[in-house]
Amino acid sequence: MPQENTSSKILLTADRTLMSDYHKNIFIGFGTCAPPNFLPNWLYTWLFFPPIKTKNGIPVAAPYGLRKIETQLLSEGFDVLTVSPTHLKKHIDGAKVLGIHVMDPFGLGPASTTFAFILKKEPYLAQYFRALLASPEIQRAKKRGLKIIVGGQGVWQFLYRQKFVERYGIDCIIAGEAEKVVGDIFRAALKDEPLPKYYEVPAKDSPSLEEIPDITKPSIDGLVEIGRGCCRGCQFCSVTVRPLRWHPIEKILREIDVNVDSGYYRSVNLHAEDAMLYGSKNTIPNDEKLKKLHEAVVKKCDGMGWSHCSLAAVAAKPKLFSEISEIILQKQTWWGAEVGIETGSGELAKKMMPAKAHPFKAEEWPEVVRNGMGLMHDNKLIPACTLIVGSPEETEDDLIKTIELMDDLRGVRSLIVPLFFVPMGRLKSEDWFKETQMTKLHQELLVKCLNHGLYWVNELIDLAFTQKWRAQVVRQFYRVFARIVRYRVKRAGIVGEADN
Ligand code: SF4
């Protein structure tokens, strides 16, 4: 691609729920999926998504995906600045193009729809995204010709919100891995050339490892990608269409250096769809590469976490998992990861995620979950788990098995969050799960999950906030928050079991 210098400025940003480092605990970010509730807005936003620190309106860190686009554009010679959404006013006058990073812009993601159903209100993340687009500074800049380009994981939601796109004058939406196409699209925007309204990056344009640039500025919570793609092919997932690629250790360490050298983060979050499979070409973990990665990372920083990992990979190599745990626990007492359970039924697993249990058989899924979760508990990995509620082929028998599984997992230190089925991946033409389809069994499952969370929440809060005095203060607020939730659900007759 030709290098060029343009005099026009490109601004990149994200709404306030994404421009936060969540008290340096990335899983707290789940709180942005909730709607306003019994806590005053100012207190809730401070607890779950306090604004990121800025210097002259420039955030000290930004979402990892936004950093990748920033680096790509810089490498192609564009004049780019990433700004905090609350400081756009200061910078927007000279800008010709505004790039906005999104995750769940309308609250249509599984977690947000579930919370919105329970609390009957629009989630915070949707409110803040709309507030960003509706802000007077963006509206003014739009009138003088500002182009708006949107990208990020949640862009599929714009297909359901065409009126919003028209109303707020969004010029182009990019879906998929954009490194190879983003330069051409921003170049066209700067030249006032026509832009595609919705551009889905074809799989053939997914960048190779060499074509993915290193971030050059810090990413929120020290997130660093170790690989892309997944080979398990679950039907409800869109990740699976992307090829599986793992970054070399040297590249991962370079990006960790960017975060650590900033002085802002001493810990790293290793991001992949399954961190246990680092370096592997299939569903069997690669002992040598996985150990080498963790040994190298632990020397670089004070702590680490994983974004996601699979129960099957943990259950497939328990000894390796313990060895990895030993490496990680040299500098910390626990670590976290997001983990998909999705169902307790082997039959349903076979239909909607036939390779999720691999190398075990799909029918063995409930056993894989029990083993994997037990290993995580013993080795101090705290999973934030998801269950899918209301998938198209779910039967009463499947739900009963999931409820039974919840009973078996009671002793496993974890959060288990039920998510209403959202049509994505190969199931994108299926119907959404609607509240009118909610049965007594669905309700029972939701209550089990709530009970499980309330049973473990205090221990999790204590583990998450152990360090400096500031963390201790924040911890007290979370404890009060958890106490109020427990009181309210007890009063509503939903939960009656003892605290942990
Ligand atoms: S294992 Fe996870 S990332 Fe992979 S296809 Fe299934 S849901 Fe998607």
Residues whose N, C-alpha, C, O or C-beta is under 5 A from the ligand:
A	BS01	SF4	C230 R232 G233 C234 C237 V239 T240 E273
